C-alpha cells in the first residue's frame, strides 16, 4: 500500500448496559445518543458501527467512546477493514417492518 493511500476502517461498538433502574436507563440512552451524535449507525439494538479514515481517526473515536463510558455495563469495540466489512452477510428470517436489506451505497469521504 502506498503511503498516500488511506486505509478505510469500520469501528464497531458492542454493548450490554443495565436498564433496571431509571438512572441506568438514562445512562444507556445517553451512551446510545452519544454514539449516534458521533456518527455511528445502529446495526442492531446494541451494535453500532461507523466508518473511519485510517487508524488515527479510529483511535480518535475510541478515545471519545472511552470518555463517554457509562458507570456500569460491558462495552467492546472491534476494527475491521472495509474489505472485511463488505463480506458481512445479513441473514433474515421474516423481516420485521424496521429491518430490510438496503441497496448498496457508495461512501464518499
Buried (B, 14 or more C-beta within 10 A) or exposed (E): EEEEEEEBBBBBBBBEBBBEEEEBEEBBEEBBEBBEEBEBEEBEEBBBBBBBEEEEBBEBBBEEBEEBBBEEBEBEBEBBEEEEBEEEEEEEEEEEEEEEEEEEEEEEE
